[in-house]
């Protein structure tokens, strides 16, 4: 089965909710980090097996990156961070920001900020097969810009200066930061689990969260009913915690199962 790219967008304007979400996701990131440290053989970062042609030229990154940073310079923002390009264009014009045709993505635009802030977490997702180095990270980093409300609290994936220089388009190569929609590449592993995770994030934290994995927001209505039932029984706070505990346990089951398969294949 071929790999798929899962992309997501969303906005969480409440700083308290963002902090609480990142606290939960830190637990997931730590579990991933433990698997990455204990269950993977050493492997060159510039692996020929990567499906992302830019990954082999990118900087080495920690398995977990906590982000809390003021940024400035030429900050390019792709319209991909919202679902609808026309909404993005209208909002940029209303905010007196430029709307620039995206040089790499058809039917997309960009805008430009000079200063903003980033907060959140970005972490590497464990896959014992290591098929997608450089395209195996989950970004729950939020853009903060009180001066531009429609962008404030948006989820973004961050390319810094060194990564910007890998892009084909000159305008992005010259940028200090390029912010686009988060995405991750999966290959017959954790695909259904990502629907569970994103459904939980949408239900409890980011009401307009949208993702596509082949189809839009697969499984959300079913998971929403489950979360609602648990919340009715336990109350909001305990339901939020209990359902995330289940997400962590499900992740560990998948990771252990696939690690066993990979180990058995390598020994055979």
Helices and strands as residue ranges (DSSP letters): E 4-9, H 15-38, G 55-57, E 64-78, G 79-81, H 85-94, E 100-101, E 109-124, E 137-144, E 154-160, H 161-164, H 170-173, E 177-180, E 182-186, H 191-204, E 210-212, H 220-234, H 236-267
